Each structure stands twice: as structure tokens, then as C-alpha cells.
Amino acid sequence: MKAIKVMATIDDQGQLTLDHPLLAEKSSRVEVIVLIPEEEAMEGGSQREVLTDFRQSWHEAMTGQTIPIAQVWEGLEDG
């Protein structure tokens, strides 16, 4: 079994809407596990803020706006 992690929204009827289409074989059955964060787990920001940050990070990663991990470590070691 292959796992794919995606974000989705639950609408008023309890239906899931994925943020992006799955790149998998079409017309196949899948097993879905839904993880809903508890409010206290969101202390660092609201769910909307976290989702906005994730989307921005994902966009940067997909458009090549990244820095080498060695450069990240250098910044941490100096601080």
C-alpha cells in the first residue's frame, strides 16, 4: 500500500474536498484516514494561519525558491 499525504477541507455536508488533485491511478478505491488537529495542538497559530504558511512554503518549494540545507545549518551554528 502506498501513502500520499494531502490537505483537504470538510464542507458543511461532511464531504472532503482535496486542495489539489491526486497524482495516482484514476478510478481506484482508496483507504482514507482523516487527522483532525485538536484546538490545543494549534497554539502556535490558527488553523487558517498554519494552512496559509504551508501553502506559501509548498509554493516556494515547487518553484525552486529554496536554500541548501548546509546553509541552514551554518546559520544555526553561528547563532
N, C-alpha and C positions, 0 to 999 in steps of 0.2 A: 504494500500500500504506500502511496506517495502522499506527502503532506504539503499543502500550499497554504500559506498564511495570507489572508486578505482582510481588509476592513470593510464593514458593512453598516447599514443603518436599519433599525427596526421601525417600520411605519406604524400608523395607528391601528392597522388590522393585524399586526404581529408578523408581517411578511418582511423578509430580508431583502435589501437592495445592496448589491455589491458596489463599492466605489469604482472598481474597474473590472472589465470582462476577464474571465479566467482564460488563460492560455493552455487549455487542456482539450482532450478529445471531446468533441461535442456529442450530445445525446447519450451521455453515460450517467449512471446513477452515482451519487457520491454520499459519503457519510459526513455530517456536519456537526461540529462541536462549537457551541457558542460560549464565549467567555465574556461575562459582563462585569466590568470593574465595580467594586463596592465604593461608595462615596468616600470613605476614609482613605482608600487607596489613591484617590485623586487629590491629595493635599497639595501637591506641587502646582496645581492649576486645574481649571475646569476641564471637562471632557472636550469641549469645543476648542480650548486653547491647546490642549495636547494634540488633538487631531490637526489643527492648523499647523503646529510645529512639525508634526510628522509629514504632512503633505509638502511643506516647504523643504524639509530635509530630503524627502524622496525625489522631488523635482531637481534639487541640486545634484543628487547622486546620479540621476538618469541623464542629466545634461552635462556631466563631467566637471561640475563645479566642486571638486574635491581637492584635498591636500594629502600628500603621502603620510602614512601613519608614523614614519620615522620623524617627520616634522612635528607631529602632535606630541610624541614622546619627548622631543627636545624641549618643547615649550613647558611641559610638565616638570621635567627635571630641573629647569632653570628657576622655577617658582618655588 
